[in-house]
Each structure stands twice: as structure tokens, then as C-alpha cells.
Amino acid sequence: MKKIDLLIGVAIMCLWGFNFSVIKLGVNHLDPLVLTALRFFFASVPLVFFIKRPKVKWRYLIGYGLTFGVGVWGMATWAIELGLSAGLASLLLNVSVVSSLLLGWFFLNESITLNKSLGAGLALLGLFIIITIEGGSISWSGFMLILVASTFWSINGLVVKWANTTSIFAFNIWAMLFAPIPLLMLAWLTHGAEVVTQLFTHLNQSAVFSVLFQAYPTTLLGYWVWNKLIMKYTLSTVAPLTLLVPIFGLLGGFIFYDESIVNSQIMAALLIISGLFISQMNGFRVNQRDKPVE
């Protein structure tokens, strides 16, 4: 991966890491699925009326909207509402690194090099340390939901690859249009009709800030850049960047919610950073002479 692309990717990971604290702010006032529905509604409307639909099949737009909107962020936001800390949610979501490597190998015929395997192994070791130390303090219902979200994260990357579009921004806008209604329906079924019908009675400045922050810098800017990187490089090359998200997620939880950062978490963070560095080493050498995948 080129150095400038790596720096841009790290900046987006910082934004995404702090976003977990913004999500926690939002679920203190709104139902998590309704909060996520509002996020994707404002991310797609009214822009969808001014941006031409990309030339991809409808199934890719619908598939991206469902896997990304409902599968990843609907479940992740719900996990935080169920008591999973912002920092731990950002850590556990990155189990997707392993599934991304495997899915990229199985469906896209991408190679899994030794350094990428070693990097993913170090990162998983870091995640294992966090889970072990947290022990009984983990919200297990939230834990299961965040694992579901991590699986959908990997599937989402496959959808982007299969869509094979160069109109990344338009693809994001149109695909996210298919997330709000399923999210509202799921909220209605799981939490009752009142979470939807009484939405406006729960809106306040904190909730509005959470929705708009998630909709614009996090979603529109962040995932436009992310999907461009996925299209430019192999999935197994880009995926390890997400290992930085939990580092910033832990910092955000510490800064905004006074979530503790103990020695074991620092050790785990160092393992994750080491895993990222090792997995990217081959990319630095190759891209000095080879062009990235177009």
C-alpha cells in the first residue's frame, strides 16, 4: 500500500474509533436500531435525489445496504446499548480481520501471505487478552451481537468487490438508502412500536449530534475513502487497517466516558499495532515497483 494511502487510512480509523463514543452518546437517548436508521437516512437523503445511480446491479446496492446498515452497524449499536463498552465494542468488531482474510482467499482467490497470517495472529492474541481480562464484566448479549456485526463486516467487503464500481460515493449513497426501513422494522419487532412512534419525544441536542456525526463525517466521508481503498488494493491488504480502530476506540472511551485502560489493554493494543505493521510490511516493498489493483 502506498504511504499516502496508508496515512489517509489511519486518519479514517481514528475517526471510526472515536465514533463508538458518539454511538454510546446516542443510545443513551434513542433506541439503537432507530438511531442507526436515522444515521443512514440522513447519509442518503437528500443526496440520493441529486446523485445519479451507479451502474451496478440492484442486488449489490440492496446487499450493501443490508449487510452494512443492518448487519454491521445495527448490531454494533445494539451491542453498545446492551452494555458493551465503546472501547470493547471497537476491539471485538475487528475479529472481522480473520474472516476477511479467509473470505478474500475463498471467494476472490486472494493470497494469504505469511506476514498477513502472522499479523492477524498477533492481533487476535491481543483481542483474546482483552476478552480474558474483562471476564465476567462483559455483556454477553452485546458480545454475541458484536460478533455477528464483525461477520457482516467481512461479507460487506465482498459485496463491494463484487459490485466492482468506480462510482464509490454514489454507490454508498444509493446503497445506504436500503438500510433505514429494515432497521425501523427490526426496532418495531424487537423493542415495540413506541420506539418508532414516539421518536420525536426523545430527540435532544445529544441525540441529534450523534445522528449527524455518524451520518456525515463517519459514514459519507469515512466509507467513501474506505471503499476506494478496497477497490484499489486487495481485501486482505486493506482489512488490517481496521486493527487501529480499537486503539482509538479505547482512547475515546477513556476520554469521554472514563472507561479504564489497564496494563492488559495496553499490552493488547501493542499486539494489535504490531500485527498491523507486520501484515503491511510486504505491501510497502511491493508497491514501490508494482501498481495497485485497479
TAVENDA-V631746 format. One record per pair of residues at least 24 apart in sequence whose ideal C-beta (glycine too) atoms are under 7 Angstrom apart, sorted by sequence separation. I is the first residue (numbers start at 1). J is the second residue. D is the distance in whole Angstrom. If there is no record, write none. Layout:
((I	J	D) (I	J	D))
This chain:
((247	272	7) (97	123	6) (98	124	6) (246	272	6) (247	273	7) (40	69	5) (94	123	7) (243	272	5) (95	127	7) (243	275	6) (244	276	6) (36	69	7) (94	127	7) (243	276	5) (92	127	7) (240	275	7) (91	127	6) (240	276	5) (36	73	5) (36	74	5) (91	130	5) (240	279	4) (240	280	6) (33	74	6) (36	77	5) (35	77	6) (88	130	7) (32	77	4) (33	78	6) (32	78	4) (88	134	7) (237	283	5) (32	80	7) (172	220	7) (32	81	4) (27	77	6) (92	143	7) (103	154	5) (107	158	6) (172	223	6) (95	147	6) (99	151	6) (172	224	6) (27	80	6) (93	146	6) (108	161	6) (23	77	5) (27	81	4) (92	146	4) (96	150	4) (100	154	5) (84	139	5) (92	147	7) (95	150	4) (99	154	4) (103	158	6) (169	224	5) (172	227	7) (24	80	5) (83	139	4) (93	149	6) (168	224	6) (23	80	6) (82	139	5) (89	146	6) (93	150	5) (96	153	4) (100	157	6) (84	142	3) (92	150	7) (96	154	5) (82	141	5) (83	142	5) (84	143	7) (168	227	5) (233	292	5) (234	293	6) (82	142	4) (93	153	7) (168	228	5) (232	292	5) (233	293	6) (232	293	7) (24	86	5) (80	142	7) (84	146	6) (23	86	7) (79	142	4) (82	145	7) (168	231	7) (21	86	5) (20	86	4) (79	145	4) (78	145	5) (79	146	4) (160	227	5) (20	89	6) (161	230	7) (20	90	5) (75	145	5) (76	146	6) (79	149	7) (160	230	5) (17	90	6) (75	148	5) (76	149	4) (157	230	6) (75	149	4) (161	235	6) (72	149	5) (71	149	7) (157	235	5) (72	152	5) (71	152	3) (72	153	5) (72	156	6) (67	152	5) (67	155	5) (68	156	5) (67	156	4) (64	156	7) (67	159	6) (64	159	5) (63	159	5) (64	160	7) (60	159	6) (60	162	6) (60	163	4) (56	163	5) (69	176	6) (56	165	5) (70	179	6) (74	183	5) (65	175	5) (69	179	2) (54	165	5) (64	175	4) (65	176	6) (68	179	7) (65	177	7) (66	178	6) (70	182	5) (74	186	7) (54	167	4) (61	174	5) (65	178	3) (70	183	6) (61	175	5) (65	179	5) (69	183	6) (56	171	7) (54	170	4) (62	178	5) (66	182	6) (70	186	7) (53	170	7) (54	171	5) (61	178	7) (52	170	6) (51	170	5) (54	174	6) (116	236	6) (123	243	5) (53	174	5) (119	240	6) (51	173	5) (110	234	5) (112	236	6) (48	173	5) (110	235	6) (47	173	5) (48	174	6) (110	236	5) (108	235	6) (44	173	5) (48	177	6) (104	234	7) (104	235	4) (133	264	4) (44	176	4) (104	236	5) (43	176	5) (44	177	4) (100	235	6) (101	236	5) (129	264	6) (130	265	6) (40	176	5) (100	236	7) (101	239	7) (129	267	6) (130	268	5) (40	179	4) (41	180	4) (100	239	4) (129	268	4) (40	180	5) (127	268	7) (97	239	5) (126	268	4) (37	180	4) (97	240	6) (126	269	7) (97	242	6) (126	271	3) (37	183	4) (96	242	7) (97	243	6) (125	271	5) (126	272	4) (36	183	5) (37	184	5) (94	242	5) (123	271	7) (94	243	6) (122	271	5) (123	272	5) (33	183	5) (34	184	7) (94	245	6) (94	246	6) (122	274	5) (123	275	4) (33	186	5) (34	187	5) (122	275	4) (33	187	4) (90	245	5) (91	246	4) (120	275	6) (31	187	5) (90	246	4) (119	275	4) (122	278	7) (119	276	7) (91	249	7) (90	249	3) (119	278	4) (120	279	7) (31	191	5) (118	278	5) (119	279	3) (34	195	6) (34	196	6) (87	249	5) (86	249	6) (87	250	4) (115	278	5) (116	279	5) (31	195	4) (115	279	6) (34	199	6) (86	252	6) (87	253	4) (115	281	5) (86	253	4) (115	282	5) (85	253	6) (42	211	6) (113	282	6) (42	212	7) (86	257	7) (30	202	6) (39	211	6) (43	215	4) (87	259	5) (29	202	6) (38	211	5) (42	215	4) (86	259	7) (85	259	5) (29	204	6) (35	210	7) (39	214	4) (35	211	7) (39	215	5) (43	219	4) (29	206	6) (30	207	5) (43	220	6) (29	207	4) (39	219	7) (25	206	6) (26	207	6) (26	210	3) (25	210	5) (26	211	7) (23	210	7) (22	210	5) (22	213	5) (23	214	7) (22	214	6) (19	214	6) (19	218	5) (15	217	6) (16	218	7) (15	218	6) (16	222	6) (15	222	5) (12	222	5) (12	225	5) (12	226	6) (8	225	6) (9	229	6) (5	229	6) (13	241	6) (17	245	5) (13	242	7) (16	245	5) (17	246	7) (20	249	5) (17	247	7) (18	248	6) (13	244	4) (17	248	2) (21	252	4) (1	233	6) (9	241	5) (13	245	5) (17	249	4) (20	252	6) (21	253	6) (24	257	7) (10	244	6) (14	248	5) (17	251	7) (18	252	4) (13	248	6) (17	252	6) (21	256	4) (1	237	6) (21	257	7) (1	280	6) (1	283	4) (2	287	5) (1	287	6))
